[in-house]
Structure formats: C-alpha cells, structure tokens
C-alpha cells in the first residue's frame, strides 16, 4: 500500500471502522540517512491526532540499521508498535534483499528480529508471505522463527512472493501457520467483501483480519465487516455517501499536501471511488485533466448526482 496509506487515508479508514492501521513502508536506511528536516520523510512520518492506533512499518536488511530506526520511531511516542515487513513482493524492495526476500534467509531474519526486539520494548509485529515461491513454501518454520525471536504478532498474506497478487490467496496455508504458533495471527489476502472476512476467519482460525486492496475506494468495508461479524446486514453506501467521503478525503489531502499536489495524489483514489459507477471512464478523464479544486468538486457532484438517476 505504498503511496496510499498516508494519514488522510488512514484517518478515513479509522473513521469507517478500522481498529488499527499501518504506516507506509519506511526504509530504515533512508530514515537514518535522510537530511534533517527532509520534506519527503516529514510527509512519510506525518501522523494525525485523530487516528486509530498506528504501527510504523519498517523495511530493510541490516539488523543494526533496522534496530536503530525502530528505536527512533518508537521513541517519538507516535506509534502503537513497530511492524517489520518480511512480505513485500515488489522488485525494487526484494532486489536489495529486503521484504519477502528475507524469507529465504532465516539466519539474517533471526538477527534482524533479535536486534529490533532488543531495541523496542513495545509491540513488535511481522508481515510475511507463504514463502518465496511454490517450491519454497516455508511460512510455518518462518513463523516459528519470528515467535522464537520475540515477535508479538504475525500478519500472514496467503500468497508466495512469486504469485505477487495473482491467483487466489491460500487460506488453508494461513491456517497451518495459525496452528504452528501461539502468538496472535492476522490473516490477509483477498478480503474484498464483508463475507470474505467472515470466511477467512472461519477457515484459518486467525485472531483478526488485515484489509489492504479491498479498502481502495471502499473504506466502508471496515464497518461492513463489523456488521457481518455481529450478524447484521452489510449496507452499501449510497452515491451521495460516496461523493461525501471522496470529497472529505480530498479536503484532508489538501490540508496535508496543498491543493496542487492533492489534486494529483487523489486521482488514483477517485478512480477507485468511481469504480463500477455509470460514466466512470468519462469522469476519470475529466478528473485527470482537472487542475482546479472547485472544478473538481463540480465534476464529482455532477457524476454522483447522475448515479442516483
């Protein structure tokens, strides 16, 4: 969720029912070597006071750097925990030996966990996959390593790195990890509707559900999931509600990054908010050419008023 889970998006997800959120991925080396007052890192680390509990998500491969970065973030008092990313499948991350590439190196991963555990007294979580590829599915022993080295929580995505986000997430494989460790486990992968969350918990026995791509343009998913857990009907938002939330998201992004940059940043989000609505392609084209906040508001008003016809 790099480039997506900034504070305006996290704040919205919390308002819509998410219990906790996770920051964008923070490079340990980048954090420690960035010039003091770096605008890029100031934006990356920005937290809104109205957010639900937030974990700082770190990636890297050097145990000492990760420990120093984790301690630095923890000492700010902004975060409920430190989350180590051993699951990112992106080439630009794995090519340096970080992210899910670490699941191929138990010795290094163990050193990282020990170093960070020693540096951080608070909750330490690990995000992982099922393994590097279908020939090296090693989620169970890797999860045991994480538990043995002091991780307090695991979040397991039900695909190998080679699968990226293709195919269907292997929920039974997450269940095998759940049975192998005693620390809390969060299940992740293919949760796009409220019933998906119910089903993944039933199948895996996990302690919670992590939502990623399913929340893009659909932050209502969190309240819908909670309704489903309570045995209630998961209500879909009206066109006017989608318009209202999209504009609220825009206003927060303007407050965060300024009008000109917010108009660019929000284009992808508007694409997700518009998905499946009548005339979405034409409206996206208008939005992508728009450079004025009032004009953009008018485009959205016109689009969603038409959706109610």
TORKOLNU-558929 format. One record per atom (N, C-alpha, C): x negated, y negated, z. Coordinates in steps of 0.2 Angstrom, whole numbers, padded with zeros to 4 digits, always signed. Atoms other than C-alpha are relative to their C-alpha. Layout:
% TORKOLNU-558929
XYZ
...
% end
This chain:
% TORKOLNU-558929
-0004+0006+0000
+0000+0000+0000
-0004-0006+0000
+0005+0005+0000
-0015-0011-0003
+0003-0006-0004
-0003+0006+0004
-0009-0029-0009
+0007+0000+0002
-0007+0001-0001
+0008-0026-0002
+0002-0001+0008
-0002+0001-0007
+0008-0024+0017
-0003-0006+0004
+0002+0006-0004
+0004-0042+0022
+0005-0001+0005
-0005+0001-0005
+0013-0050+0036
+0007-0001-0002
-0007+0001+0002
+0028-0056+0026
+0004+0007-0001
-0003-0006+0002
+0032-0038+0020
+0001+0004+0007
-0001-0004-0006
+0028-0030+0037
+0005-0003+0005
-0005+0003-0004
+0039-0043+0046
+0007+0002-0002
-0006-0002+0002
+0053-0039+0035
+0002+0007+0001
-0001-0007-0001
+0051-0020+0037
+0002+0000+0008
-0002+0000-0007
+0052-0023+0056
+0007-0002+0001
-0007+0003-0001
+0067-0034+0055
+0005+0005-0003
-0004-0005+0003
+0075-0020+0045
+0000+0007+0003
-0001-0006-0004
+0072-0006+0057
-0007+0004+0001
+0006-0004-0001
+0054+0000+0056
-0003-0001+0007
+0002+0000-0007
+0047+0004+0073
-0007-0003+0001
+0007+0002+0000
+0028+0001+0069
-0002-0001-0007
+0003+0001+0006
+0018-0005+0054
-0007+0001+0000
+0007-0001+0001
+0001-0003+0047
-0003-0006-0004
+0002+0006+0004
-0010-0017+0040
-0003+0003-0007
+0004-0002+0006
-0018-0017+0023
-0006+0004+0001
+0007-0003-0001
-0034-0007+0021
-0005-0005+0001
+0005+0004-0002
-0048-0016+0029
-0007+0003+0000
+0007-0003+0000
-0066-0012+0024
-0004-0002+0006
+0004+0001-0006
-0077-0010+0039
-0006-0004-0002
+0006+0004+0002
-0092-0016+0029
+0002-0007-0002
-0002+0006+0003
-0083-0030+0021
+0002-0005+0006
-0002+0004-0006
-0076-0036+0038
-0006-0003+0004
+0006+0002-0004
-0093-0036+0046
-0005-0005-0004
+0004+0004+0004
-0102-0045+0032
+0003-0006-0003
-0004+0006+0003
-0089-0057+0026
-0003-0007+0003
+0002+0006-0003
-0094-0075+0028
+0005-0002+0006
-0005+0002-0005
-0087-0083+0044
+0005-0005-0003
-0006+0004+0003
-0070-0090+0040
+0002+0001-0007
-0002-0002+0007
-0068-0081+0024
+0007+0000-0001
-0007+0000+0001
-0051-0085+0017
+0003+0007-0002
-0003-0006+0002
-0049-0068+0010
+0001+0005+0006
-0001-0004-0006
-0052-0059+0027
+0005-0004+0005
-0005+0004-0004
-0042-0073+0036
+0007+0003-0002
-0007-0002+0002
-0027-0068+0025
+0001+0007+0001
-0001-0008-0001
-0030-0049+0026
+0001+0001+0008
-0001-0002-0007
-0030-0050+0045
+0005-0004+0004
-0005+0005-0002
-0016-0063+0047
+0006+0005+0003
-0005-0003-0003
-0003-0057+0059
+0006-0005+0002
-0006+0005-0002
+0015-0065+0063
+0002+0002+0007
-0002-0002-0007
+0020-0066+0081
+0007+0004+0000
-0006-0004-0001
+0037-0058+0077
+0000+0007-0003
+0001-0007+0003
+0030-0042+0070
+0001+0005+0005
+0000-0006-0004
+0033-0025+0077
-0007+0002+0001
+0007-0002-0001
+0018-0016+0084
-0004+0002-0006
+0004+0000+0006
+0004-0016+0071
-0006+0004+0001
+0007-0003+0000
-0011-0004+0068
-0004-0003-0005
+0004+0002+0004
-0026-0010+0060
-0003+0006-0004
+0002-0006+0004
-0031+0002+0045
-0007-0002-0003
+0007+0000+0002
-0049+0004+0043
-0003+0005-0005
+0003-0005+0004
-0059+0012+0029
-0008-0001-0001
+0007+0000+0001
-0077+0016+0026
-0003+0007+0001
+0003-0007-0001
-0090+0030+0028
-0006+0000+0005
+0005+0001-0005
-0103+0023+0040
+0002+0000+0007
-0002+0000-0007
-0100+0028+0058
-0001-0006+0004
+0002+0006-0004
-0109+0013+0066
+0004-0006-0002
-0004+0005+0002
-0100+0001+0055
+0007+0000+0001
-0007-0001-0001
-0083+0008+0057
+0001-0001+0008
+0000+0001-0007
-0086+0008+0076
+0000-0007+0002
+0000+0007-0001
-0091-0010+0076
+0006-0004-0002
-0006+0003+0003
-0077-0015+0065
+0006+0001+0004
-0006-0001-0004
-0064-0006+0075
+0000-0003+0007
+0001+0003-0007
-0071-0013+0092
+0002-0008-0001
-0001+0007+0001
-0070-0031+0084
+0008-0001-0001
-0007+0000+0001
-0052-0028+0078
+0004+0001+0007
-0004-0001-0006
-0046-0021+0094
-0001-0005+0005
+0001+0006-0005
-0054-0035+0105
+0004-0006-0002
-0004+0006+0001
-0043-0048+0096
+0007+0001+0003
-0006-0001-0003
-0028-0041+0105
+0006+0000-0004
-0005+0000+0005
-0018-0041+0089
+0004+0006-0001
-0002-0006+0003
-0016-0023+0086
+0002+0005+0006
-0002-0006-0005
-0007-0008+0095
-0005+0006-0001
+0004-0006+0001
-0020+0004+0088
-0005-0001-0006
+0005+0000+0006
-0034+0007+0075
+0002+0007-0004
-0001-0005+0005
-0030+0018+0060
-0005+0001-0004
+0006-0002+0005
-0044+0027+0051
+0003+0003-0006
-0003-0002+0006
-0040+0030+0033
-0005+0006-0003
+0003-0006+0003
-0046+0048+0028
+0004+0002-0006
-0005-0003+0004
-0032+0049+0015
+0001-0004-0007
-0001+0004+0007
-0033+0035+0001
-0003+0004-0006
+0003-0003+0006
-0035+0043-0016
-0003-0004-0005
+0002+0004+0006
-0040+0028-0026
-0007+0001-0001
+0006-0001+0002
-0055+0030-0036
-0005-0005+0003
+0005+0005-0003
-0063+0014-0030
-0002+0001+0007
+0001-0002-0008
-0062+0020-0012
-0004+0007+0000
+0004-0006+0000
-0067+0038-0015
-0006+0001-0003
+0006+0000+0004
-0081+0035-0027
-0006-0002+0005
+0006+0002-0005
-0091+0027-0012
+0000+0005+0006
+0000-0005-0005
-0087+0042-0001
+0005-0001+0006
-0005+0002-0005
-0073+0034+0009
+0007+0003-0002
-0007-0003+0001
-0054+0038+0010
+0000+0007+0000
-0001-0008+0000
-0049+0056+0006
-0007+0003-0002
+0006-0003+0001
-0067+0059+0000
-0003+0003+0007
+0002-0002-0007
-0071+0061+0019
+0003+0007+0002
-0003-0007-0002
-0060+0077+0020
-0005+0005-0003
+0005-0005+0003
-0075+0085+0010
-0006+0001+0005
+0006+0000-0005
-0087+0081+0024
+0002+0000+0007
-0002+0000-0007
-0082+0087+0041
-0005-0003+0005
+0005+0002-0005
-0099+0083+0049
+0000-0008+0000
+0000+0007+0000
-0098+0065+0043
+0006-0003+0003
-0006+0002-0003
-0080+0063+0048
+0000+0001+0007
+0000-0001-0007
-0083+0070+0065
-0004-0005+0003
+0004+0006-0003
-0097+0057+0068
+0004-0006+0000
-0004+0006+0000
-0085+0043+0062
+0005+0000+0006
-0005+0000-0005
-0072+0049+0074
-0003-0001+0007
+0004+0000-0007
-0084+0051+0089
-0002-0008+0001
+0002+0007-0001
-0091+0033+0086
+0006-0004+0001
-0006+0004-0001
-0074+0025+0084
+0003+0001+0006
-0003-0002-0007
-0067+0034+0099
-0004-0003+0005
+0004+0003-0005
-0081+0028+0109
+0001-0007+0001
+0000+0008+0000
-0079+0010+0104
+0007-0003+0001
-0007+0003+0000
-0060+0009+0105
+0004+0004+0006
-0004-0004-0006
-0050+0013+0122
+0007+0001-0002
-0007-0001+0002
-0033+0011+0113
+0001+0006-0004
-0002-0005+0004
-0024+0022+0102
-0004+0001-0007
+0004-0001+0006
-0034+0030+0088
+0004+0005-0005
-0004-0004+0004
-0024+0037+0073
-0004+0001-0006
+0004-0002+0006
-0030+0046+0057
+0005+0001-0005
-0004-0001+0006
-0022+0045+0040
-0003+0005-0005
+0004-0005+0003
-0026+0061+0030
+0005+0003-0006
-0004-0004+0005
-0020+0072+0015
-0001+0007+0001
+0000-0007+0000
-0019+0090+0012
-0007+0003-0001
+0007-0002+0003
-0037+0091+0005
-0002-0004-0006
+0002+0004+0006
-0047+0085-0010
+0004+0002-0006
-0004-0003+0005
-0039+0097-0022
+0003+0006+0002
-0004-0006-0001
-0029+0113-0024
-0005+0006+0002
+0005-0005-0002
-0045+0123-0022
-0003-0001+0007
+0003+0001-0006
-0050+0115-0006
+0005-0003+0005
-0005+0002-0005
-0034+0113+0005
-0002+0001+0007
+0003-0001-0007
-0041+0110+0022
+0003-0004+0005
-0003+0004-0004
-0029+0100+0031
+0001+0003+0007
+0000-0003-0007
-0027+0112+0046
-0006-0001+0004
+0006+0001-0004
-0045+0113+0051
-0002-0007+0000
+0001+0007-0001
-0047+0094+0047
+0004-0003+0006
-0004+0003-0005
-0033+0090+0058
-0002+0002+0007
+0003-0003-0006
-0041+0101+0072
-0006-0004+0002
+0006+0004-0001
-0057+0092+0070
+0002-0007+0003
-0002+0007-0002
-0048+0075+0072
+0003+0000+0007
-0003-0001-0007
-0039+0081+0088
-0006+0001+0004
+0005-0001-0005
-0055+0088+0095
-0005-0006+0001
+0004+0005-0001
-0064+0072+0092
+0003-0006+0003
-0004+0006-0004
-0051+0061+0101
+0005-0004-0003
-0006+0003+0004
-0038+0056+0088
+0006+0001+0005
-0006+0000-0004
-0022+0052+0097
+0006+0002-0004
-0006+0000+0004
-0010+0053+0082
-0003+0002-0007
+0002-0001+0007
-0011+0060+0064
+0006-0002-0004
-0006+0001+0005
-0001+0055+0049
-0003+0003-0007
+0002-0005+0005
-0002+0068+0035
+0005-0001-0006
-0004+0000+0006
+0003+0065+0017
+0000+0006-0003
-0001-0007+0002
+0009+0081+0009
-0003+0001-0008
+0003-0001+0007
-0002+0080-0007
-0008+0000+0001
+0008+0000+0001
-0021+0083-0011
-0002-0006-0003
+0002+0006+0003
-0031+0069-0017
+0001+0001-0008
-0001-0001+0008
-0031+0076-0035
+0007-0001-0002
-0007+0001+0002
-0012+0075-0035
+0002-0007+0000
-0001+0007+0000
-0013+0057-0032
+0007-0001+0003
-0007+0000-0002
+0006+0053-0031
+0005+0004-0004
-0004-0004+0005
+0012+0065-0044
+0003+0007+0003
-0003-0006-0002
+0022+0081-0042
+0004-0001+0006
-0004+0000-0006
+0032+0085-0026
-0005+0001+0006
+0003+0000-0006
+0025+0082-0009
+0001+0007+0003
+0000-0007-0003
+0021+0099+0000
+0002-0001+0007
-0002+0000-0007
+0031+0098+0016
-0001+0006+0004
+0002-0006-0004
+0028+0116+0022
-0007-0001+0002
+0008+0000-0001
+0009+0112+0021
+0000-0005+0006
+0000+0005-0005
+0013+0097+0033
+0002+0004+0007
-0002-0004-0005
+0022+0110+0044
-0005+0004+0003
+0005-0004-0002
+0007+0121+0045
-0005-0004+0005
+0004+0004-0004
-0003+0106+0052
+0003-0001+0006
-0003+0001-0007
+0010+0102+0065
-0001+0006+0004
+0000-0006-0004
+0009+0120+0071
-0007+0001+0003
+0007-0001-0001
-0010+0119+0072
-0003-0005+0005
+0002+0005-0004
-0012+0103+0083
+0005-0001+0005
-0005+0002-0005
-0004+0097+0099
+0001-0008+0001
-0001+0007+0000
-0006+0078+0096
+0006-0002-0004
-0006+0002+0005
+0009+0069+0088
-0002-0001-0007
+0001+0000+0007
+0010+0070+0070
+0006-0003-0004
-0005+0003+0004
+0019+0059+0057
+0000+0003-0007
-0001-0003+0006
+0025+0066+0041
+0001-0005-0005
+0000+0006+0005
+0023+0056+0025
+0000+0004-0007
+0000-0002+0007
+0027+0059+0006
+0007+0002-0002
-0006+0000+0004
+0042+0057-0005
+0006-0001+0005
-0005+0002-0004
+0053+0049+0008
+0003-0007-0003
-0003+0005+0003
+0064+0038-0003
+0007-0001+0001
-0007+0001-0003
+0081+0040+0005
+0001+0003+0007
-0001-0002-0007
+0088+0042+0022
+0000+0008+0001
-0001-0008+0000
+0092+0061+0019
-0007+0003+0000
+0007-0002+0001
+0073+0063+0014
-0003+0000+0007
+0003+0000-0006
+0068+0058+0031
+0003+0005+0005
-0003-0006-0004
+0080+0070+0040
-0003+0006-0002
+0003-0007+0002
+0074+0084+0029
-0007+0001+0001
+0007-0001-0001
+0056+0081+0031
-0002+0001+0007
+0000-0002-0007
+0058+0081+0050
+0002+0007+0001
-0003-0007-0001
+0068+0097+0049
-0005+0005-0002
+0004-0005+0003
+0056+0106+0038
-0007+0000+0003
+0007+0000-0002
+0039+0100+0046
+0000+0000+0008
+0000+0001-0008
+0044+0098+0065
-0004-0006+0002
+0004+0005-0002
+0035+0082+0064
+0003-0005+0005
-0002+0005-0006
+0036+0068+0078
+0003-0006-0003
-0002+0006+0003
+0040+0054+0066
-0001+0000-0008
+0001+0000+0007
+0041+0049+0048
-0003-0007-0002
+0003+0005+0003
+0030+0037+0038
+0003-0002-0007
-0003+0002+0006
+0038+0027+0024
-0005-0005-0004
+0004+0004+0004
+0027+0020+0010
+0004-0003-0006
-0003+0002+0006
+0033+0018-0008
+0007-0001+0000
-0008+0000+0000
+0051+0021-0003
+0003-0007+0003
-0003+0006-0002
+0052+0004+0005
-0001-0006-0005
+0002+0006+0005
+0046-0006-0010
+0007-0002-0003
-0006+0003+0002
+0061-0017-0014
+0006+0003+0003
-0005-0003-0004
+0071-0007-0002
-0001+0001+0008
+0002+0000-0007
+0067-0012+0016
+0006+0003+0004
-0006-0002-0003
+0085-0007+0020
-0001+0008+0002
+0001-0007-0001
+0078+0011+0020
-0001+0002+0008
+0002-0002-0007
+0072+0010+0038
+0007+0000+0004
-0007+0000-0004
+0090+0005+0045
+0004+0006-0002
-0003-0006+0002
+0097+0019+0034
-0002+0006+0003
+0002-0006-0003
+0086+0032+0041
+0002+0000+0007
-0002+0000-0006
+0090+0027+0058
+0008+0002+0001
-0007-0002+0000
+0109+0028+0054
+0000+0008-0001
-0001-0007+0001
+0106+0045+0047
-0002+0005+0006
+0002-0004-0006
+0097+0051+0062
+0005+0000+0006
-0006+0001-0005
+0112+0045+0073
+0006+0003-0003
-0006-0004+0003
+0124+0055+0061
+0005-0005-0003
-0005+0005+0002
+0131+0039+0054
-0002-0001-0008
+0001+0001+0008
+0133+0034+0035
-0005-0005-0001
+0005+0004+0002
+0118+0026+0027
+0003-0005-0005
-0003+0005+0004
+0125+0010+0020
-0005-0004-0005
+0004+0004+0005
+0118+0002+0004
+0001-0007+0000
-0001+0007+0000
+0115-0016+0003
+0005-0003-0006
-0004+0003+0005
+0127-0027-0007
-0005-0005-0005
+0004+0005+0004
+0120-0038-0022
-0002-0006+0004
+0002+0006-0003
+0121-0053-0011
-0005+0001+0006
+0005-0001-0005
+0112-0045+0003
-0007+0001-0003
+0006-0001+0003
+0098-0040-0009
-0003-0007-0002
+0002+0007+0002
+0097-0058-0015
-0002-0004+0006
+0001+0004-0006
+0097-0065+0003
-0007+0002+0002
+0007-0003-0002
+0082-0053+0008
-0005-0002-0004
+0006+0001+0005
+0072-0056-0008
-0002-0007+0001
+0002+0007-0001
+0073-0075-0005
-0003-0001+0007
+0003+0000-0006
+0069-0073+0013
-0007+0002+0000
+0007-0003+0001
+0054-0063+0008
-0004-0005-0003
+0004+0006+0004
+0049-0077-0004
-0002-0006+0004
+0002+0005-0004
+0050-0090+0009
-0005+0001+0005
+0006-0002-0005
+0039-0081+0021
-0007+0000-0004
+0006+0000+0004
+0027-0078+0007
-0003-0007-0002
+0002+0007+0001
+0027-0097+0003
-0003-0003+0006
+0003+0003-0006
+0023-0101+0021
-0006+0003+0001
+0006-0003-0001
+0009-0088+0021
-0005-0002-0005
+0006+0001+0005
+0000-0092+0004
+0001-0006-0004
-0001+0006+0004
+0008-0108-0003
+0004+0002-0006
-0005-0001+0005
+0020-0110-0017
-0003+0004-0006
+0002-0002+0006
+0010-0107-0032
-0003+0007+0000
+0003-0007+0000
+0001-0091-0026
+0006+0005+0002
-0006-0005-0002
+0018-0084-0018
+0004+0002-0006
-0004-0002+0006
+0026-0085-0035
-0003+0005-0004
+0003-0005+0003
+0013-0074-0042
+0000+0006+0004
+0000-0006-0005
+0012-0062-0027
+0007+0003+0000
-0007-0003+0000
+0031-0060-0027
+0003+0003-0006
-0003-0003+0006
+0033-0055-0045
+0001+0008+0001
+0000-0007+0000
+0029-0037-0041
+0006+0002+0005
-0005-0002-0005
+0041-0037-0026
+0007-0001-0003
-0006+0001+0004
+0055-0045-0037
+0002+0006-0005
-0001-0006+0004
+0053-0031-0049
+0003+0006+0003
-0002-0005-0004
+0056-0019-0035
+0007-0001+0002
-0007+0002-0002
+0071-0028-0029
+0005+0000-0005
-0005+0000+0006
+0079-0029-0046
+0001+0007-0003
+0000-0006+0003
+0076-0011-0050
+0007+0003+0000
-0007-0003+0001
+0092-0002-0056
+0006-0005+0000
-0005+0005+0001
+0102-0018-0057
+0001-0002-0007
-0002+0002+0007
+0111-0024-0073
-0004-0006-0002
+0004+0005+0002
+0100-0035-0083
-0007-0001+0003
+0006+0001-0004
+0084-0032-0073
-0006-0002-0004
+0006+0002+0005
+0072-0032-0088
+0000-0007-0002
+0000+0007+0002
+0078-0049-0094
-0002-0004+0006
+0002+0004-0006
+0077-0056-0076
-0007+0000+0002
+0007-0001-0002
+0060-0049-0073
-0004-0004-0005
+0003+0004+0005
+0054-0058-0089
+0000-0007+0001
-0001+0007-0002
+0061-0074-0083
-0005-0002+0006
+0004+0001-0006
+0053-0072-0066
-0008-0001-0002
+0007+0000+0002
+0036-0068-0074
-0003-0006-0003
+0002+0006+0003
+0036-0084-0083
+0001-0006+0004
-0003+0006-0004
+0043-0095-0069
-0006-0003+0004
+0005+0003-0005
+0031-0107-0060
+0003-0005+0004
-0004+0005-0005
+0044-0117-0050
+0004+0003+0005
-0003-0003-0005
+0051-0112-0034
+0008-0001+0000
-0007+0001+0001
+0068-0120-0037
+0003+0004-0006
-0003-0004+0006
+0070-0112-0054
+0000+0007+0001
+0000-0007-0002
+0065-0095-0047
+0006+0002+0004
-0006-0001-0004
+0079-0097-0034
+0006+0001-0004
-0006+0000+0005
+0091-0101-0048
+0001+0006-0004
+0000-0006+0004
+0086-0086-0058
+0003+0006+0004
-0003-0006-0005
+0089-0074-0043
+0007-0001+0001
-0007+0001-0001
+0105-0082-0039
+0005+0002-0006
-0003-0002+0006
+0111-0080-0057
+0001+0007-0001
+0000-0007+0001
+0106-0062-0058
+0004+0004+0005
-0003-0004-0005
+0113-0056-0042
+0008-0002+0000
-0007+0002+0000
+0130-0066-0044
+0003+0004-0006
-0002-0004+0006
+0131-0056-0061
+0001+0007+0002
+0000-0007-0002
+0128-0040-0052
+0006+0002+0004
-0006-0001-0004
+0144-0042-0042
+0006+0000-0005
-0006+0000+0005
+0155-0043-0058
+0003+0007-0001
% end
